[in-house]
Amino acid sequence: MDFSTLPGNKYDRETLRKRLEAEPFERRTLSFYKYAIIENVVEFRNSLFRAWEGFGVLGRTYVSSEGINGQISVPEPAFEAFRTHLYSYPFLDGIRLNLAVEDQKEAFLKLIVRIRPKIVSDGLPEHFFDVTRPGPHLKAKAFNELLDREDSVVVDMRNHYESEVGHFEGAICPDVDTFRDSLPLVERMLEQHKQKPVLLYCTGGIRCEKASAYLRHKGFEQVYQLEGGIIEYTRQAKAEGLPVKFIGKNFVFDERMGERISDDVIAACHQCGAPCDDHTNCANEACHMLFIQCPNCKQRFEACCTEDCQQEIKLPLAERKLKRKGKTARVTYEKARLRPKPKLAAS
C-alpha cells in the first residue's frame, strides 16, 4: 500500500479528520524517547521526516543535540517497516516503544518533526548535569512493591493540569505549570528525604529520565523511575494481573487529551464544579485555553471558557480576525488561565 498520499500538512483539520476516518486500516499510537548525543541534528531530522512520510506516520517528534522525543501514530500495515527503519539508527536500536493504552485514529492529524534546543526544556544551562546518568528503571511489579513501603516517597513529575485528572495513590503532585518549574521545587520538597527511596513517574518516562539524573546530581542516593511511565506501567500491570495503583485519567498530548486508566473521576469542572475529568480547548480561536469542562457546561458555553469567549465566537469572521490581530492562538496550560472565576457557575 502506498502511504505517501496520506494526510499532509497543507490541509485544514476537518479535511485531515475525514481522510483519517476513510483509512482502510488501523493505526498504532505510541511514544518513545532517547537521550543521546546527536551530531548532525538537521540531517537526522530530515531523514526521519522523509522516511516517515512514506510510512504514513502522523504525530509530533522533537529532536535536539541531546536526543529524540516522539509521540506518533503508525499505520498497522507499515508498523514493521517503521520499526526496522527506526532501529537502523545505532543509538535507537532496540529502543522501547510505549504503545498507547487506547488506540484512536484521531490521536494525530499530521506529521511534525521539529528541531529544538532540548527535547525536554529544563531551564538549566547546557551540560549542567549528565542526562545520560539517570536512576534505575522499575517495572510495574517492582514499582508497586516500593510504592507500598512506608519509607518511600512517590513524586509526579508532570504538570498540575495532568495530575489533576489522574495520579498514583499517595503521590506528591507539585503545583507547577512546566517541567522547568518542577526540578527546583521537587528538590526543595525532597530535601529531608535524601536517604529514602524516591519514586518518580510521568506519562512516558522522558521527564523522569532527566529528573532522576538531576536528583542524582544533587546528591539523592535512591532515585528510581517508572519504566515507560504511566503508559507502560498500565500495560504491564494489566498483562500480569497486578493491582493498578494509578487512579483516574492519564493526560496525553494529542487530540484525545486523556486515556482512561481507572473509573475514578478525581477532578471537577472548572465552571460549575461537577465531577469531571474531560479537558476542552476553548472554541474561541483567539484563546484556545485548556480547561476541564463537563458536558452541561460545554453545551451552555458552547465549548468556551468564559462568556466573553462565547460572545466572541458569534461575531462576524472579519471582526473576529480583527480581534485576533497581533495575538497567537495556542493551547495555554498556565495555571491562572486553567481555572476560570467561580462567578460563571452562578451567572
N, C-alpha and C positions, 0 to 999 in steps of 0.2 A: 504493500500500500504506500502511496506517495503522500507523505505528511507535510511536504513543503508548501502546500496550498492552504494549510490550516490558518486560523485567525492570526492576523498580523497586527502591528501597532498603529496602522493608519485608519482603522475603523472605529466607529463610536461604540460605546458599551452595549447598547441594545443589539447592534449587529453582531458583536462578538458573542453575546449570550445566545442568540439564535443559532449561530454556527456551532456553538458547543452542544446545544440541545440536539442538533441534527447529526452529530457524530455517530457513526455506526459501531463504536467500540467504547469500552470502559477506560477510565483513567486511574492511575495510582497517584495519590497525593503523598508527598514525602518531604523530608528535610534532612540536611546534612551540613556538617561544618568541619573544618580542619585548620588548626593553627600551623603555619609553616612559612618558611622564608621563600617568597616568590620573587625572582629577579626581574623578569620582564612581564610586568603586570598587564600592559596593553596587549601584547601578543597573546598572553594566556586568555584574557577576556575575549578577544576576537575569535580565537579558535573554539572556545566554548559556544559562543553565540552562533557561529556558522554551523557547527555540528548539531546543536540543539534545535535550531530552526528546522533542519531536515528531519529530526525525530518528532517534531510537533510538540516539543516541550513548552509549557506555559509556566509563568511564575516569576519570582524575583530572586536574583542571586547577586551578591556583592563580593567583589574581590579586592584585595589590597596586598601590600608587601608582606602583611602578617598572616595571610591565609584566605579562606573562602567560606562563605555562609550562604546556603541556598534553601529556599522553600519553593517547591515546584510541583507540577503535576505532569505525568508522562503517560502517553497512550499505551494501553496494555500491550498491543502488538509490537511496540517499539521498545519495551522496557529492557529486554536483554541486550539489545544493541546499544541503548543508552548506557547501561551499567558497564558494558565492555569498554565503551569509549571513556567513561569516567575513570575506570580502573587503569586505563592505558597511561595515565599520568603517574609516574612512580610514587609521588608523595600522597596520591589518592588511592593507590592500590589497596583494596580491601576495606575502604572507608565504610563505616556503619551508615546505613540508610534508614532513617526513622520513618516508618510507614505510619500514616495518619490513622487514628482510631476510627474515623469516619471518612470514607471516600466520597467526595461530591464533585461533580464536573465543574460547578461554578466557583470552585475554590480560587481559580486564577483565570483571567481573561486574556492576558497577553504575556509575551516573553520580555523580561527586562534583565540585562546583565550589566551592572554598573561598577565602575571603579570608585573606591572610597579610600580615604586616608587610613581607616581601620575598619575591620569587619564588625567590631563592636566598639562604639565610641565610649571611652572611659574618662576623657578629660585630663589625662595624665601625659607628661612628656613622653616622646618615643623612647623606647628601651628603658623606661623607668624600672621595670621588673621583667623577669623572664617568663613570658606567657607559655613557654614550652615545658614548664615545670609545675603542672597542676597537681591537685590532690588526687588520691586513688579513686577510681570509679567503683560504684557499688551497684550490683544488680538488685532487682526488686526484693528478693528474699533477704539479702544482707541489709538492705536499706530498712526494711520493716523491722528486722531484729534490732538494729541500732536505734530506730525510732522508738522502740518500746523501752529502751534503757532510761532510767530516771536521770542519769547524769549527762545525757546527750542534749544537744541544742540543735534544732532544725530551723533553717532560715530560707525564706522565699526570696530569691534573687530577682524577682520580676517587679514590675511597677505596680502601683496601688490599684490601677484600674483592671489589672489582670488578677491579682489576688483577691480583689473584691468579690469576684464571682466564683472563685474556687481556690482551695489551698489544702495542704496537708493538715491533719489534726495536730493541734498544738504548735503550729509554726509561728515564728516571728515574721510578721509581714511589714516591712518598712514602708512608711508613708512617703514614697518617692515618686517622682514623675519620670525619671530617666535612670538608666543604668549608671551613668556617671555620678548621679546623686547618691546611689546606694553604696558604693565602695567605702567612702569615708564614714558614712553613717553606720553601716554594719560593723566596721572596725571598732567604732566607739561603743556600740551596743554589746559587742562581744568581749570587750576589754577584760572583764572579770572572768572570762571563760576560756582563757588560753590553754588550760590544761585539759579541757573537756573535749569529747568528740563533737565536732561541728559538722552538721549535715547540710549541704547546700543543694537546692534544686531550682530548676527553671523549666521553660517549655520544652526545649530540645537538647539542652546541655551546653550550648555555646557560652552563655553568660557565666555559668558555674565554672566552666573550664578556666576562664580568665579570672573570676573572683577567687577561686581556690588557689591559683598561683599567686594572686595578690596577697591573700591572707597568709600564705606560707612565707612570702617575702617579708611580711610584717611580724613574723615570729610565732604564728599559731602552729602548734605541733600536730594536732589530729584533725585535719580538714579533709572531708570526704565529699564526693559529688555523686549525684544520682546519674547512673549511666543512661544516656539518651534522653534525659529529662522526663517530664510527666508523660510524654507520648510513649516512649519505650517502656517506662515503668508499668503503665496500664496494660500494654500488650503482654509483657512478661507475666504480670500478676494474674491476668485472666487465663493465660495459657497454662500456668502452673497451678491454678486453683488457689492462689494466695489472697488474703484479705486486701482489698483495695482501700488504702487509707487516705486517698485524696477525695475530698468532698466537693461537690458542685461541678462547675464547668471549667474546662481548660481553655483560656483565651488563646486564639490563634490569629496571626496577622495575615488573613486572607479574606475573601468575600464572606466566609462563614462566620467569622469573628467569635467562634467558640465551638467546642465539641463536648458533648455531654459525657461526663465520667461517672457521676452518681446522680441519683434522682433528687438530691438535696438542692434546694434553691436558697442560697445564703445571702443574696443581695436584695435590694429593693429599688423600685422605680424612682428615678431622681425627680420625678414631677409629682407623683401622688403618694409615694411610699409603699405601694402594694408590693408583695413578694414578686420578684422578677430578676432574671439574670440575662436578659437579651439586650445586647448593645445595638444602638442605632446611630447612623451618621446623619446629622441634621440635613433635611431635604433642601435647605437654603444653600445654594452653591457658593455663596459668599461666606458661609460659615463652616458647614460640614463638620461641626463638633461631634465628637464621640461621647455618647452618654447612654445610660440604661433607661429604657422606656418600655412600659407594659403595653399590651395590645390596645387597651382602652385609651390610654394617653396618645398612643400612636395614631389612632383614629381621630381623637379630639383635636390634636395639634398638627395633624397631617404630616407626621414624621418630623416635626420641627422641635427644636429645643426650647424655644420661647415663643410668646405671642408675637413679638416683633419679627422673628424669622418667618412665622406663619403668615403674617401680613405681607412680608416682602416677596414671598414666592407667588403671590397673587397679582403683583404688579406687572405691567406690560414688559415684554422682553427688553425693549430698548432702555426702559427705566432701571430694570434690574442690572443690565450691563453697565449703566452709568454709575450705579451704587457700588458695583464691584471694581470699578476702575481704580487701579493702584493697589488692590488687595489681591492676596494669593489664597485661593480656596484650597484648603488642605484638611486632612483629618487631624484634629487637635486633641492631644492627650493630657494637656495641662490640668492639674487638679482643680484649679479655681473655675475652669470652664466646664468641668465634668459634673458639677453639682449646681444646677440652676437654683435660683432662690425659691424657698418653700412657698412663697405667695402664689405661685402658679396653681397649687393644689386647691386654693380657695377661690380662685378667680372664676 
